[in-house]
C-alpha cells in the first residue's frame, strides 16, 4: 500500500523486512513534507507500544503550526525500541528535512536519548 501511495502521490517511504515478514516502515506524504518545510522549528517525538495489530512500536513525529495546531509529519512502525531502530527511523526523517528543527521534545526513551539527530 505504501508503494502504491508513493507512486500515485509522491512523498517518502522506507520498509524493513526480516525474512518475508514486515519488521518496520516509515512514511511521509507530500503534505507532511510541506508542513515540515514550513513549520520545522519545533517537533515532538513519541513512541507507543502494542497499540497496533502488528504489535510493533509506533513512532510518530508531530509539529505545531502557527495556529497552535498539532500535525503529524512523519510516522514509523519499528521492530523494537532499541537504539538501532530509532537510528533507522531518524535517519529516514533526516533524509527528508530541508532545515533542521531548533527544538525537539521527546519522552525519556533510552534508545532515543542515545541517538544523535
VENNORQUI-V479364 format. One line per field, one symbol per residue. ss: DSSP state (H for helix, E for strand, - for the rest). phi: phi as a letter, one per 40 degrees, with the letter a starting at -180 (. if undefined). Layout:
ss->???
phi->???
This chain:
ss->-HHHHHHHH--EEEEEEE--EEEEEEEE-HHHHHHHHH---EEEEEEE--------EEEEEEEE-----EEEEEEEEE----HHHHHHHHHHHHHH------EEEE---HHHHH---
phi->.cccccccbghaaabbbbgcbcbaabaacdccccdcccbcdbbbbabbbgbbccfbcbcbbbbbcccgccbcbaaacbcabcdccccccccccccbccbcccbbbacccdcccccbb
